[in-house]
Amino acid sequence: MKNMIAAMDFGTSKMVVLVAETGGKPRCDIIGAGTMPYDGYMDGQWNDPDRLNENIAATVRKAEDQAHTRIREIKVGVPGEFSTVKTVEAKVTLQGSDPRVTEKDIDELFSMADSELGDVRGSVIHRSPAWFVVDDGKKTLEPVGMHGYELRVMLSYVIADQFFIEDVAERFSSLGITVTGWYSSLVGQAMLFVPAEERDRVSVLVDMGYLSTEVMVVEGDAITYLKTIPMGGGHMAADLAYGLEVSLECAEQVKRAYIYGLSAGQPTFEVTEKNGENKTFPRETVEKVLEPRTEEICEAVRDAIKESGVKLSKWSPIFLTGGGLAINRGGRDFLAAKLDKPVRELPRKAAKLSSPAYSSALGLLDLIIDQSESARASGGVSGFFHSLFGN
């Protein structure tokens, strides 16, 4: 039986509504997508709250028109700007003459971690393990049945800002739409696009958007560190608009076309203003205006990784996504040079909306579908674990 899911993702410069059918083959078929540019958010506030309802309604209508359906219920992703991540470690002593990890042990461990977390400012929307360890063994995500005397866990909690939840719920309610769940867009993105084997070794995911950049440490099934840097691709474009004395629209054209590290084939950049005036700039001029800001953001990413305390080897993977730098040729190499570590692009997971600018929305949808399927699963270890780890 097919089911329909509608999901809303708020980016820093665009909002996305996806409508998908599940329960068939393929696992998920996106039957409608609505995208709408808007002024986004900074410092935990909407930049243009007066127009937000209008923007949401227009985005929903676009998705409805494509899907040929009406959206009455929707699940919403909470962006990094309105999220905090906290980790808690807990341990229990295994009981019995031949002590082995049971579901009851894990349940007790999670309850202990919840108590240790205590009261939080906001709502916990996601809880998941980075690792389990039995005695002094290796980290694992499947400890049930393992023999030992002590079980330890690191749990990650994603906490959503209460302002975001209450404000967005009220805005959808005014449109006759009920929000039926809150999900972490960051977790969805990390779990969908960062391969499990890389998460087991600890990875970093950098999502450079229009107005901000999210730096996430990903381990196991969890995000264990999150830093929001208040700079992104929009700041690069603003520098170009000021430095080249062109409109922001023309500056964004130059930014998107710019190739990092390569000058061959790009001796000049030409733009046409709305009044028909043509302007030409040599690459050297564009480079002097654009690259200092890009370098500043990359250095902030480097500092955030250092601040996280994560131990990365020379070959620990760092993944780059978002529309700020990942869409530029040479962008990953530019960031890699500043970090002195290899930087990869995220694998493509969908034929539709395959641009890095849509990785957050696709990750959100995948997380929603995964948790919906898990909620329908009956019994067994898999169902037990998902009931603990999910939203």
C-alpha positions as CSV (number, residue, x, y, z in Angstrom):
1,M,0.0,0.0,0.0
2,K,1.4,3.4,-1.0
3,N,1.6,6.2,1.5
4,M,2.1,9.9,0.8
5,I,4.5,12.1,2.8
6,A,5.0,15.8,2.5
7,A,8.2,17.4,4.0
8,M,9.3,21.0,4.4
9,D,13.0,22.0,4.5
10,F,14.0,25.6,5.4
11,G,17.3,26.6,3.9
12,T,19.0,30.0,4.4
13,S,18.0,31.3,1.0
14,K,15.3,28.9,-0.3
15,M,12.5,26.7,1.1
16,V,11.7,23.3,-0.3
17,V,8.5,21.2,-0.1
18,L,8.8,17.6,-1.3
19,V,5.9,15.2,-1.8
20,A,6.7,11.6,-2.0
21,E,5.0,8.2,-2.4
22,T,6.4,5.3,-0.3
23,G,5.5,1.7,0.0
24,G,6.2,0.7,-3.6
25,K,9.2,0.2,-5.8
26,P,11.3,2.3,-5.8
27,R,11.3,2.9,-2.0
28,C,10.5,6.5,-2.5
29,D,9.1,8.3,-5.6
30,I,9.1,12.1,-5.4
31,I,5.9,13.1,-7.2
32,G,6.0,16.8,-6.4
33,A,8.6,19.5,-5.5
34,G,8.1,23.1,-4.7
35,T,11.0,25.5,-4.2
36,M,10.9,29.2,-3.4
37,P,13.7,31.7,-2.8
38,Y,13.2,33.8,0.4
39,D,15.2,36.0,2.8
40,G,16.0,33.1,5.1
41,Y,17.2,33.5,8.7
42,M,20.2,34.7,10.8
43,D,21.0,34.8,14.5
44,G,18.0,32.6,15.3
45,Q,15.4,35.0,13.6
46,W,13.6,35.2,10.3
47,N,15.0,38.0,8.1
48,D,11.6,38.9,6.7
49,P,8.9,37.4,9.0
50,D,6.1,39.5,7.5
51,R,6.4,37.7,4.1
52,L,7.2,34.2,5.5
53,N,3.6,32.9,5.4
54,E,3.2,34.0,1.8
55,N,6.5,32.3,0.9
56,I,5.4,29.0,2.6
57,A,2.0,29.1,0.9
58,A,3.6,29.6,-2.5
59,T,6.1,26.8,-2.0
60,V,3.3,24.4,-0.9
61,R,1.2,25.3,-3.9
62,K,4.0,24.5,-6.3
63,A,4.5,21.1,-4.7
64,E,0.7,20.4,-4.7
65,D,0.4,21.4,-8.4
66,Q,3.2,18.9,-9.3
67,A,1.8,16.1,-7.1
68,H,-1.8,16.7,-8.1
69,T,-2.8,16.6,-4.4
70,R,-3.7,18.8,-1.5
71,I,-1.3,18.9,1.5
72,R,-3.2,18.8,4.8
73,E,-0.4,17.4,6.9
74,I,3.4,18.0,6.7
75,K,6.6,17.1,8.5
76,V,9.1,19.8,9.0
77,G,12.9,19.8,9.1
78,V,14.6,21.9,11.8
79,P,17.7,23.6,10.3
80,G,21.0,23.9,12.0
81,E,20.5,27.6,12.9
82,F,17.6,26.5,15.2
83,S,19.4,23.3,16.5
84,T,21.9,22.4,19.2
85,V,23.7,19.1,19.6
86,K,24.5,17.6,23.0
87,T,26.2,14.3,23.7
88,V,25.9,12.1,26.9
89,E,28.0,9.1,27.8
90,A,26.5,6.5,30.1
91,K,27.3,3.0,31.3
92,V,25.6,0.0,32.9
93,T,26.9,-3.2,34.5
94,L,25.8,-6.4,32.8
95,Q,24.1,-9.0,35.0
96,G,24.0,-12.8,35.1
97,S,26.4,-15.7,35.3
98,D,27.1,-15.3,31.6
99,P,26.5,-11.6,31.1
100,R,25.5,-10.6,27.6
101,V,24.0,-7.4,26.3
102,T,20.2,-7.5,26.2
103,E,17.5,-5.1,24.9
104,K,16.7,-4.3,28.6
105,D,20.3,-3.2,29.2
106,I,20.1,-0.8,26.3
107,D,16.8,0.5,27.5
108,E,18.3,1.1,30.9
109,L,21.3,2.8,29.4
110,F,19.2,5.2,27.3
111,S,17.1,6.1,30.4
112,M,20.3,6.9,32.3
113,A,21.5,9.1,29.5
114,D,18.1,10.9,29.3
115,S,18.4,11.6,33.1
116,E,21.9,12.8,32.6
117,L,20.9,15.2,29.9
118,G,18.3,16.8,32.2
119,D,16.2,19.7,31.3
120,V,17.0,21.4,28.0
121,R,16.0,24.7,26.4
122,G,13.9,23.5,23.5
123,S,12.6,20.1,22.3
124,V,14.6,17.0,21.7
125,I,13.7,15.9,18.2
126,H,16.3,13.2,17.6
127,R,18.3,10.8,19.8
128,S,20.8,8.4,18.3
129,P,24.0,6.5,19.3
130,A,27.5,7.4,18.1
131,W,28.8,4.1,19.5
132,F,28.5,1.3,22.1
133,V,31.4,-0.4,23.7
134,V,31.4,-3.6,25.7
135,D,34.2,-3.6,28.3
136,D,37.2,-2.2,26.5
137,G,36.4,-3.6,23.1
138,K,35.8,-2.0,19.8
139,K,33.0,0.5,19.1
140,T,29.9,-1.0,17.6
141,L,26.3,-0.1,16.8
142,E,25.1,-3.7,17.3
143,P,25.9,-4.7,20.9
144,V,23.0,-7.0,21.6
145,G,24.2,-10.5,22.4
146,M,27.8,-9.5,23.0
147,H,29.5,-11.0,26.1
148,G,31.1,-8.7,28.8
149,Y,30.7,-7.0,32.1
150,E,30.1,-3.4,31.2
151,L,28.2,-1.6,28.4
152,R,28.9,2.0,27.5
153,V,27.3,4.3,25.0
154,M,27.6,7.8,23.6
155,L,24.2,9.3,22.8
156,S,23.7,12.3,20.7
157,Y,20.6,14.6,21.2
158,V,19.5,17.1,18.7
159,I,17.5,19.9,20.4
160,A,15.2,22.2,18.4
161,D,14.7,25.8,19.4
162,Q,11.2,26.2,20.8
163,F,10.7,29.5,19.0
164,F,11.1,27.7,15.7
165,I,8.7,24.9,16.5
166,E,6.0,27.2,17.9
167,D,6.3,29.8,15.1
168,V,6.4,27.4,12.2
169,A,3.5,25.3,13.6
170,E,1.4,28.5,14.0
171,R,2.2,29.6,10.4
172,F,1.2,26.3,8.9
173,S,-1.9,26.2,11.0
174,S,-3.0,29.5,9.5
175,L,-2.7,27.8,6.1
176,G,-4.9,24.9,7.2
177,I,-2.0,22.5,7.4
178,T,-1.0,20.5,10.5
179,V,2.6,19.8,11.3
180,T,2.7,16.1,12.3
181,G,6.4,15.8,13.1
182,W,9.7,17.6,13.6
183,Y,12.9,16.2,12.3
184,S,16.6,17.1,12.1
185,S,17.5,18.1,8.6
186,L,21.2,17.8,9.6
187,V,20.8,14.2,10.8
188,G,18.9,13.2,7.7
189,Q,21.5,14.7,5.4
190,A,24.4,13.1,7.3
191,M,22.8,9.6,7.5
192,L,21.8,9.6,3.8
193,F,24.9,10.9,2.2
194,V,27.9,10.0,4.4
195,P,28.6,6.3,3.9
196,A,28.2,4.1,7.0
197,E,31.8,2.9,6.8
198,E,33.0,6.5,6.8
199,R,30.8,7.4,9.8
200,D,32.2,4.4,11.7
201,R,35.7,6.1,11.3
202,V,34.4,9.5,12.2
203,S,33.7,12.1,9.4
204,V,33.1,15.7,9.0
205,L,30.2,17.2,6.9
206,V,30.4,20.8,5.8
207,D,27.2,22.3,4.5
208,M,28.0,25.8,3.1
209,G,24.7,27.5,2.3
210,Y,23.8,31.0,1.3
211,L,23.9,32.8,4.7
212,S,25.6,30.2,7.0
213,T,27.9,27.2,7.0
214,E,27.2,24.1,9.2
215,V,30.1,22.1,10.4
216,M,29.1,18.6,11.7
217,V,31.2,15.8,13.1
218,V,29.4,12.5,12.2
219,E,30.1,9.3,14.1
220,G,28.1,6.1,13.9
221,D,24.4,7.0,13.6
222,A,24.8,10.4,15.2
223,I,26.0,14.0,14.9
224,T,28.3,14.5,17.8
225,Y,29.3,18.2,17.2
226,L,27.6,21.1,15.4
227,K,28.9,24.6,14.7
228,T,27.0,27.2,12.7
229,I,29.3,29.8,11.1
230,P,27.4,32.9,10.1
231,M,28.9,33.2,6.6
232,G,28.1,31.5,3.3
233,G,27.8,32.0,-0.4
234,G,25.7,35.1,0.0
235,H,28.5,36.9,1.7
236,M,30.8,36.0,-1.2
237,A,28.2,37.4,-3.7
238,A,27.8,40.6,-1.5
239,D,31.5,41.2,-1.6
240,L,31.5,40.9,-5.4
241,A,28.6,43.2,-5.7
242,Y,30.4,45.8,-3.6
243,G,33.9,45.3,-5.0
244,L,32.8,45.2,-8.7
245,E,30.0,47.8,-8.3
246,V,27.4,45.5,-9.8
247,S,24.0,44.3,-8.7
248,L,23.7,41.4,-6.4
249,E,22.1,39.4,-9.2
250,C,25.1,40.0,-11.5
251,A,27.5,39.2,-8.6
252,E,25.8,35.9,-8.0
253,Q,26.3,35.0,-11.7
254,V,30.0,35.7,-11.4
255,K,30.2,33.7,-8.2
256,R,28.6,30.7,-9.7
257,A,30.7,30.8,-12.8
258,Y,34.0,31.2,-10.9
259,I,36.5,28.3,-11.1
260,Y,38.9,28.0,-8.2
261,G,42.5,27.3,-9.0
262,L,42.1,27.6,-12.7
263,S,42.5,30.7,-14.9
264,A,42.7,29.0,-18.3
265,G,39.5,29.6,-20.2
266,Q,38.4,32.3,-17.7
267,P,40.3,35.4,-18.7
268,T,37.3,37.6,-18.1
269,F,33.7,37.7,-16.7
270,E,30.9,39.5,-18.5
271,V,27.6,40.5,-16.9
272,T,24.6,42.4,-18.1
273,E,22.7,44.7,-15.7
274,K,19.0,45.1,-15.8
275,N,19.3,48.4,-17.6
276,G,21.2,46.6,-20.4
277,E,24.6,47.9,-19.5
278,N,27.4,45.3,-20.1
279,K,30.3,45.1,-17.8
280,T,33.5,43.0,-18.2
281,F,36.0,42.2,-15.4
282,P,39.4,40.4,-15.7
283,R,39.7,37.3,-13.7
284,E,42.4,38.8,-11.5
285,T,40.0,41.5,-10.3
286,V,37.3,38.9,-9.5
287,E,39.8,36.7,-7.7
288,K,41.0,39.6,-5.5
289,V,37.5,40.3,-4.4
290,L,36.1,36.8,-4.1
291,E,38.8,34.6,-2.7
292,P,39.6,36.5,0.6
293,R,36.0,35.8,1.7
294,T,36.1,32.2,0.6
295,E,39.4,31.8,2.5
296,E,37.8,33.4,5.6
297,I,35.0,30.9,5.6
298,C,37.3,28.0,5.0
299,E,39.5,29.1,7.9
300,A,36.4,29.3,10.1
301,V,35.6,25.7,9.1
302,R,39.1,24.7,10.0
303,D,38.8,26.4,13.4
304,A,35.4,24.7,14.1
305,I,36.9,21.3,13.4
306,K,39.7,22.0,15.8
307,E,37.3,23.3,18.4
308,S,35.3,20.0,18.1
309,G,38.2,18.1,19.6
310,V,37.7,15.2,17.1
311,K,40.8,13.3,16.2
312,L,41.0,13.0,12.4
313,S,43.7,11.1,10.6
314,K,45.4,12.4,7.5
315,W,42.8,10.5,5.4
316,S,39.7,11.0,7.5
317,P,37.0,12.1,5.0
318,I,35.6,15.6,5.0
319,F,32.5,16.0,2.8
320,L,31.3,19.3,1.3
321,T,27.8,20.1,0.2
322,G,25.4,23.1,-0.1
323,G,25.2,25.8,-2.8
324,G,27.9,28.1,-1.3
325,L,31.1,26.4,-2.6
326,A,30.3,22.8,-3.6
327,I,28.7,23.8,-6.9
328,N,31.9,25.6,-8.0
329,R,34.6,23.7,-10.0
330,G,37.7,23.6,-7.8
331,G,35.7,24.5,-4.7
332,R,36.4,21.2,-2.9
333,D,40.1,21.5,-3.7
334,F,40.2,25.1,-2.4
335,L,38.7,23.9,1.0
336,A,41.0,20.9,1.1
337,A,44.1,23.1,0.7
338,K,43.0,25.2,3.7
339,L,42.2,22.2,5.8
340,D,45.2,20.2,4.7
341,K,42.9,17.2,4.3
342,P,41.0,15.6,1.4
343,V,37.5,16.9,0.8
344,R,35.0,14.8,-1.1
345,E,31.7,15.6,-2.7
346,L,28.6,13.8,-1.5
347,P,27.4,10.8,-3.5
348,R,24.4,11.4,-5.6
349,K,21.3,9.6,-4.2
350,A,18.5,10.7,-6.5
351,A,18.1,11.5,-10.1
352,K,15.8,14.4,-9.2
353,L,17.2,17.4,-7.3
354,S,20.7,16.0,-7.5
355,S,22.4,19.4,-6.9
356,P,24.3,19.8,-3.6
357,A,21.9,22.7,-2.9
358,Y,19.1,20.1,-2.3
359,S,21.1,17.5,-0.2
360,S,19.4,18.8,3.0
361,A,15.9,18.4,1.7
362,L,16.6,14.9,0.3
363,G,18.2,13.9,3.6
364,L,15.2,15.1,5.5
365,L,12.8,13.2,3.4
366,D,14.9,10.0,3.7
367,L,15.0,10.3,7.5
368,I,11.2,10.8,7.6
369,I,10.6,7.7,5.5
370,D,13.1,5.6,7.5
371,Q,11.5,6.5,10.8
372,S,8.0,6.0,9.4
373,E,8.9,2.5,8.2
374,S,10.5,1.8,11.5
375,A,7.4,2.8,13.4
376,R,5.4,0.3,11.3
377,A,7.9,-2.5,12.0
378,S,6.7,-4.9,14.6
379,G,8.9,-6.5,17.2
380,G,12.4,-7.8,16.8
381,V,15.7,-6.1,17.6
382,S,15.4,-3.8,14.6
383,G,12.0,-2.5,15.7
384,F,13.3,-2.1,19.2
385,F,16.4,-0.2,18.2
386,H,14.5,2.2,16.0
387,S,11.9,2.9,18.7
388,L,14.8,4.0,20.8
389,F,16.9,5.9,18.3
390,G,14.3,7.7,16.3
391,N,12.4,11.0,16.5
